[in-house]
Amino acid sequence: MPLKQSVLQILESNRSNFISGEQIASDLAVSRAAVWKAIKALESEGYIIHCVTNKGYQLSEDNDLISKEGIAPFLKENYRNNNIIVYKTIGSTNDEAKLKALEAYPHGSVIIAETQTKGKGRMGRSFHSPAGTGIYMSFILRPKTDASNAVLLTTAAAVAVCRAIKSACDIKTKIKWLNDIYYNDKKICGILSEAVTNCETGMVESVVVGIGINFKTEFSDDLKETAGSLYSCVKQPITRNHLIAEVINRMLDICENFMSHEFLSEYKEDSFVIGQDIVFLRNNLWHEAKAIDIANNGGLVVQYENGQMETLFSGEITVRKKKRK
């Protein structure tokens, strides 16, 4: 590991304390002058580092740059050696993750970016990805299941994100089927899953799960009514690195045995769609129905006015404000 990253790792692991240049130099078996140069290099990249005589160095609490070194202290021990790749700027973390998947990157690899220039949402929409304010990350997963369970994995991802936000931020969020996370009636997170399936075997070779969280994002007036930022709701300040680590922990934990369906009861409890009148888009036409349940494979069970039942596996839904008679 380059010296600069090694110094950053030590500073991130000791955020609440000053650590002397002598101690850092001793731990890394380098000179204090080399440590000083590494500190200056980090400062040139935007890290805010306090330097106090006879105390040493300390990362500022205001520092919130995303780095593998900043994520690592919050990861479970068994995930600290996973491939975690952080970019300053990228087109789309999902597109990059799909390329890495083709290069045989293993299950549990994660692509993260400070900003995306071509962020992707559902239905071909763009995803607003300003620098320094959001979390944009994509997982490479190899779930060893058939294509019929791809929706179930997206359902699991929504529960994993809710668990991560609850753990890191002490906030209870809600889920809009299939893959949006809400707090105080505003969308704070979107999830986009893309699967690569072997046509001969019908088995999923890899699934890329992209997660975009509005952390400190500011929105224009026309979006403020529907989109919100998580940080303004947090009781105790946290960093993006901390929340990213919790998402990784919870996501990889839930993927260990997602076919057990144990998380579905939690998904249903967190859903604000079940029991509501909805409209959904299919083949460019809107249809009216009532959301009844979540199926074992993650699909949304709906009932039409004539009593007919159907299970949806994709599409755009909207909760109707007017109650059904």
C-alpha positions as CSV (number, residue, x, y, z in Angstrom):
1,M,0.0,0.0,0.0
2,P,1.4,3.5,-0.9
3,L,2.6,5.5,2.1
4,K,-0.1,8.1,1.7
5,Q,-2.9,5.5,1.9
6,S,-1.2,3.9,4.9
7,V,-1.1,7.2,6.7
8,L,-4.7,7.9,5.9
9,Q,-5.7,4.5,7.2
10,I,-4.0,5.3,10.5
11,L,-5.7,8.7,10.7
12,E,-9.1,7.2,9.9
13,S,-8.7,4.5,12.5
14,N,-7.9,7.2,15.1
15,R,-10.4,9.9,14.2
16,S,-11.3,10.7,17.8
17,N,-7.6,11.2,18.9
18,F,-4.5,13.0,17.9
19,I,-1.7,10.7,16.9
20,S,1.9,11.9,16.8
21,G,4.0,11.9,13.7
22,E,6.6,9.9,15.6
23,Q,4.0,7.2,16.3
24,I,2.9,7.1,12.7
25,A,6.5,6.9,11.5
26,S,7.2,4.1,13.9
27,D,4.1,2.1,12.9
28,L,5.0,2.4,9.2
29,A,8.8,2.1,9.6
30,V,9.4,5.3,7.8
31,S,10.9,8.7,8.7
32,R,8.9,11.6,10.2
33,A,9.7,13.6,7.1
34,A,8.1,11.0,4.9
35,V,5.0,11.1,7.2
36,W,4.9,14.9,6.8
37,K,5.0,14.6,3.0
38,A,2.2,12.1,3.1
39,I,0.1,14.5,5.2
40,K,0.7,17.3,2.8
41,A,-0.3,15.1,-0.1
42,L,-3.5,14.2,1.6
43,E,-4.3,17.9,2.3
44,S,-3.7,18.6,-1.4
45,E,-6.5,16.1,-2.2
46,G,-8.9,17.9,0.1
47,Y,-8.5,16.1,3.4
48,I,-8.7,18.5,6.4
49,I,-6.0,17.5,8.9
50,H,-5.4,19.2,12.2
51,C,-1.8,19.5,13.2
52,V,-1.0,20.6,16.8
53,T,2.5,20.8,18.4
54,N,3.1,18.1,20.9
55,K,-0.1,16.3,20.0
56,G,0.3,15.3,16.3
57,Y,-2.2,14.9,13.6
58,Q,-6.0,14.3,13.5
59,L,-8.6,14.1,10.7
60,S,-11.2,16.8,11.1
61,E,-14.7,15.7,11.9
62,D,-15.8,17.8,8.9
63,N,-13.8,15.6,6.6
64,D,-16.1,13.5,4.5
65,L,-14.1,12.3,1.5
66,I,-14.9,8.7,0.5
67,S,-12.0,6.3,0.7
68,K,-11.4,2.6,1.2
69,E,-9.2,3.6,4.2
70,G,-12.2,5.5,5.7
71,I,-14.6,2.7,5.0
72,A,-12.4,-0.1,6.4
73,P,-12.7,0.7,10.2
74,F,-16.5,0.2,10.1
75,L,-16.4,-3.0,8.1
76,K,-16.9,-6.5,9.6
77,E,-13.6,-8.3,9.8
78,N,-14.6,-10.9,7.1
79,Y,-15.3,-8.1,4.5
80,R,-12.2,-6.0,5.0
81,N,-10.3,-7.9,2.2
82,N,-13.1,-7.5,-0.3
83,N,-12.4,-5.6,-3.5
84,I,-13.5,-2.0,-2.7
85,I,-12.7,0.4,-5.6
86,V,-13.3,4.1,-5.1
87,Y,-13.3,6.6,-8.0
88,K,-13.3,10.3,-7.9
89,T,-15.4,10.5,-11.1
90,I,-17.0,7.8,-13.2
91,G,-19.7,7.5,-15.8
92,S,-21.8,5.0,-13.9
93,T,-20.9,2.6,-11.0
94,N,-23.3,0.0,-12.4
95,D,-21.6,0.1,-15.8
96,E,-18.2,-0.2,-14.3
97,A,-19.4,-3.0,-12.0
98,K,-20.7,-4.9,-15.1
99,L,-17.3,-4.6,-16.8
100,K,-15.6,-5.8,-13.6
101,A,-18.0,-8.7,-13.4
102,L,-17.0,-9.8,-16.9
103,E,-13.4,-9.6,-15.8
104,A,-14.3,-12.2,-13.1
105,Y,-14.2,-9.9,-10.1
106,P,-15.5,-12.0,-7.2
107,H,-18.8,-11.9,-5.3
108,G,-18.8,-9.0,-2.8
109,S,-16.7,-6.6,-4.9
110,V,-17.9,-3.0,-4.6
111,I,-17.5,0.0,-6.9
112,I,-18.0,3.5,-5.4
113,A,-17.7,7.0,-6.8
114,E,-17.7,10.5,-5.4
115,T,-19.7,11.6,-8.5
116,Q,-21.2,10.0,-11.6
117,T,-21.5,11.8,-15.0
118,K,-24.0,9.2,-16.3
119,G,-25.7,7.9,-13.2
120,K,-28.5,5.5,-14.0
121,G,-32.0,5.2,-12.5
122,R,-34.9,2.9,-13.4
123,M,-36.9,3.1,-16.7
124,G,-33.8,4.6,-18.4
125,R,-33.9,7.7,-16.2
126,S,-30.7,9.6,-15.2
127,F,-29.7,9.7,-11.5
128,H,-28.6,13.0,-10.1
129,S,-25.1,12.4,-8.8
130,P,-23.4,15.6,-7.6
131,A,-19.9,15.4,-6.1
132,G,-19.4,15.3,-2.4
133,T,-23.0,15.0,-1.4
134,G,-24.2,11.5,-2.2
135,I,-23.4,7.8,-2.0
136,Y,-23.1,6.0,-5.3
137,M,-22.1,2.4,-5.1
138,S,-22.6,-0.9,-7.0
139,F,-22.1,-4.5,-5.8
140,I,-21.0,-7.4,-7.9
141,L,-23.0,-10.4,-6.6
142,R,-22.8,-14.0,-7.7
143,P,-25.9,-15.5,-6.0
144,K,-25.9,-19.0,-7.7
145,T,-29.7,-18.9,-8.5
146,D,-31.9,-18.8,-11.5
147,A,-33.3,-15.8,-13.2
148,S,-36.7,-16.1,-11.6
149,N,-35.2,-14.9,-8.3
150,A,-33.6,-11.7,-9.6
151,V,-36.5,-9.6,-8.1
152,L,-36.0,-11.3,-4.8
153,L,-32.4,-10.1,-4.6
154,T,-33.5,-6.5,-5.2
155,T,-36.0,-7.0,-2.4
156,A,-33.2,-8.2,-0.2
157,A,-31.1,-5.1,-1.1
158,A,-33.9,-2.8,0.0
159,V,-34.1,-4.4,3.4
160,A,-30.3,-4.3,3.7
161,V,-30.2,-0.5,3.0
162,C,-33.0,0.0,5.6
163,R,-31.0,-2.0,8.1
164,A,-27.8,0.0,7.4
165,I,-29.6,3.3,7.8
166,K,-31.2,2.2,11.0
167,S,-27.8,1.0,12.4
168,A,-25.7,4.0,11.4
169,C,-28.3,6.8,11.6
170,D,-30.9,5.5,14.1
171,I,-33.6,6.3,11.5
172,K,-36.5,4.1,10.5
173,T,-37.1,4.2,6.7
174,K,-39.9,2.9,4.5
175,I,-39.8,0.9,1.2
176,K,-41.8,1.7,-1.9
177,W,-41.9,-1.4,-4.1
178,L,-39.7,-2.4,-5.7
179,N,-36.6,-0.5,-4.8
180,D,-37.0,3.0,-3.5
181,I,-36.3,4.0,0.2
182,Y,-38.3,6.8,1.7
183,Y,-38.1,8.9,4.9
184,N,-40.7,11.5,5.9
185,D,-42.6,10.8,2.6
186,K,-39.5,11.8,0.5
187,K,-37.3,9.5,-1.5
188,I,-33.7,9.3,-0.2
189,C,-32.4,6.2,-2.0
190,G,-32.9,4.3,-5.2
191,I,-31.8,0.8,-6.1
192,L,-31.1,-0.5,-9.6
193,S,-30.4,-4.2,-10.2
194,E,-29.0,-5.6,-13.5
195,A,-28.5,-9.3,-14.0
196,V,-26.4,-11.3,-16.5
197,T,-28.0,-14.7,-17.1
198,N,-26.6,-17.8,-18.8
199,C,-29.1,-18.6,-21.6
200,E,-28.2,-22.3,-21.7
201,T,-28.5,-23.0,-18.0
202,G,-31.0,-20.3,-17.0
203,M,-28.7,-19.5,-14.0
204,V,-27.7,-16.0,-13.1
205,E,-23.9,-15.5,-13.6
206,S,-23.8,-12.2,-11.8
207,V,-26.1,-9.4,-10.5
208,V,-25.0,-5.8,-10.3
209,V,-26.9,-3.9,-7.6
210,G,-26.5,-0.2,-7.7
211,I,-27.5,1.9,-4.7
212,G,-27.7,5.7,-4.8
213,I,-28.3,7.5,-1.5
214,N,-29.0,11.3,-1.1
215,F,-26.7,12.0,1.8
216,K,-26.3,15.8,1.8
217,T,-27.8,16.4,-1.6
218,E,-29.6,19.7,-2.3
219,F,-32.4,19.7,-4.7
220,S,-34.1,22.3,-7.0
221,D,-37.5,23.7,-5.9
222,D,-39.3,21.3,-8.3
223,L,-37.8,18.3,-6.6
224,K,-37.9,19.3,-2.9
225,E,-41.4,18.0,-2.4
226,T,-40.5,14.5,-3.4
227,A,-36.8,14.1,-2.8
228,G,-34.9,14.4,0.5
229,S,-31.5,14.1,2.0
230,L,-30.6,11.7,4.8
231,Y,-28.0,13.8,6.7
232,S,-30.5,16.5,7.7
233,C,-32.5,13.9,9.6
234,V,-29.6,12.2,11.4
235,K,-29.5,12.7,15.2
236,Q,-25.8,12.2,15.5
237,P,-23.4,13.3,12.6
238,I,-21.9,10.4,10.6
239,T,-19.7,10.2,7.6
240,R,-20.5,8.8,4.2
241,N,-17.7,6.2,4.8
242,H,-19.5,5.0,7.9
243,L,-22.8,4.5,6.1
244,I,-21.2,2.9,3.1
245,A,-19.5,0.4,5.4
246,E,-22.9,-0.4,7.0
247,V,-24.5,-0.9,3.6
248,I,-21.7,-3.3,2.6
249,N,-22.0,-5.2,5.9
250,R,-25.8,-5.6,5.7
251,M,-25.9,-6.3,2.0
252,L,-23.3,-9.1,2.1
253,D,-24.8,-10.5,5.2
254,I,-28.3,-10.8,3.7
255,C,-26.9,-12.3,0.5
256,E,-25.3,-15.2,2.4
257,N,-28.7,-16.8,2.6
258,F,-31.2,-14.7,0.7
259,M,-33.0,-17.7,-0.6
260,S,-34.3,-18.4,2.9
261,H,-36.7,-15.5,2.4
262,E,-36.2,-14.6,6.1
263,F,-36.1,-10.9,5.3
264,L,-39.5,-10.8,3.5
265,S,-41.4,-10.2,6.8
266,E,-39.2,-7.2,7.4
267,Y,-39.8,-6.0,3.9
268,K,-43.5,-6.2,4.3
269,E,-43.4,-4.4,7.7
270,D,-41.3,-1.6,6.1
271,S,-43.5,-1.3,3.0
272,F,-45.9,1.6,2.7
273,V,-47.4,0.2,-0.4
274,I,-49.2,-2.9,0.9
275,G,-52.9,-2.2,1.4
276,Q,-52.8,0.9,-0.8
277,D,-54.5,1.7,-4.0
278,I,-51.9,2.0,-6.8
279,V,-51.5,2.6,-10.5
280,F,-48.7,0.9,-12.4
281,L,-47.2,1.4,-15.8
282,R,-47.0,-1.5,-18.2
283,N,-46.6,-1.3,-22.0
284,N,-46.9,2.5,-21.8
285,L,-50.4,2.2,-20.2
286,W,-51.4,2.9,-16.6
287,H,-53.5,0.3,-14.7
288,E,-55.4,0.6,-11.5
289,A,-55.2,-2.0,-8.7
290,K,-54.7,-2.5,-5.0
291,A,-51.4,-3.8,-3.5
292,I,-52.2,-6.9,-1.5
293,D,-49.0,-8.6,-0.6
294,I,-45.3,-9.4,-1.4
295,A,-44.9,-12.8,-3.0
296,N,-42.1,-15.2,-1.9
297,N,-40.1,-14.2,-5.0
298,G,-40.3,-10.5,-4.2
299,G,-43.1,-9.7,-6.7
300,L,-46.0,-7.4,-5.8
301,V,-49.4,-9.1,-5.5
302,V,-52.1,-6.8,-6.8
303,Q,-55.9,-7.2,-7.1
304,Y,-58.1,-5.5,-9.7
305,E,-61.6,-4.2,-9.1
306,N,-63.0,-7.3,-10.7
307,G,-61.3,-9.4,-8.0
308,Q,-58.6,-10.8,-10.4
309,M,-55.1,-11.2,-8.8
310,E,-51.8,-10.8,-10.5
311,T,-48.1,-10.7,-9.4
312,L,-46.0,-7.9,-10.8
313,F,-42.2,-8.4,-11.2
314,S,-41.3,-5.1,-12.7
315,G,-42.7,-1.7,-13.6
316,E,-43.4,1.7,-12.2
317,I,-46.0,2.1,-9.5
318,T,-47.6,5.1,-7.8
319,V,-49.7,5.1,-4.7
320,R,-53.0,6.8,-5.3
321,K,-54.0,9.6,-2.9
322,K,-57.7,8.9,-3.2
323,K,-58.8,5.8,-1.4
324,R,-60.6,3.0,-3.2
325,K,-64.3,2.7,-2.6
